[in-house]
Amino acid sequence: MNYKFEGIVDGAGGSGVDHEGVLLAFADAALAIKDTVAEARAALRGAVGEEALSDAAAVIAGFDAITRVADGTGIPLEPPKAEASADWRASLGIDAYWTAKV
């Protein structure tokens, strides 16, 4: 499948990911620790089931933790990965994120 990451980054949708709306709502609520996290969790559970909800929570937690460790210690993106991802990082605006500057 050809996913459109722009829809995930800008929040406009249309990424091609199944259950995109409830996944994004859950990720946003979980990462921002919003008071809507219980509602978002229930909506995601209803859409994808308990096992997929657990998988989504694990991905969110893992990505957040790994990114925070890398950002906190100043680990740079390895040159081969930087080169291979340059085009899509530019198209998504990822290099403009504040964490890319620290």
N, C-alpha and C positions, 0 to 999 in steps of 0.2 A: 504494500500500500504506500502511496505517496502522501505523507503527512505534511501539513502546512503549519510550521511552527510559529509563524507570525500570529496566527489566531490564538495561540496559547500565551505568547508574550504580551500582545496588546489587549488581550481579554475580549476581543471581538468575536471569537469563536470561529467555527469553520475549519478546524484543524484536521478533521477526519478521524479523530480519536473517539471511539465509542463512549457514550455517557460523559462526553466532554463537560457539559454544564454542571453536573453534580460533582464531578471530579475537581473542577476548578473551584467551585464553591467550597468544597471540603478543604482543599489545599489552602485557599485564601483564609478561611476561618481558622484552620489549625495553625498556620504560620503567624497569623496576627493575634492569635489567642482571643478571638472575638467571642462575644456571648452567644453567637449563632453556631458555634461548633457542634453542639448537641443536635441541633436541627439539621445541619449539613451532614453530619454523620448518619443520622437516621435516613435522610434522603438517599445518600449513597448506598447504605445498607439495603434499602428497598430496591434500588436500581440494579445492584451488582451482587448482592449477597454478602454474607459474613466473611467468607474467605478472601474475596476480592477487596473488601473494606480493609481487612487486616493488611493485605499487600499494599494498598494505597497508603495507609498510615506508615508502614515500614519504609516505603520509598520516600515519603515526605521527611520522615525523621532522619533517615540515612543521608539524604541529599543535603538537608539543612546542617546536619552535624559535620559532614565531610567538608562542606563549603566553609563553615565557620572555622574549622581547624586550619584549612588552607589559607583563608583570609587572615586569621589571627597570627599565624606564623610567617605570613608573607611568601608562601610557596608560590612561585610563578608557574604559569602554564608552560609545559615543556615545549621547546621549539618545534619539534615535529607535529605536536598536537595544535600548536598555535598556527602553523602553516596550513595544516589540513582543514582547520575550522575557520580560517580567516574570512572567507566569503560569506558563510552563513552567519557568523558572529556579527559581521558588518551589516548584513541585511536585516538582522533582528535587533540591532542596536545594543547588543550585549556589552560591547566595549565601553559604552557610556554609563554602565551601572557604576555606582559609587565604589563597589568592591573591586572593580577592575582597576581603580586608580590608587588603591592603597598597597 
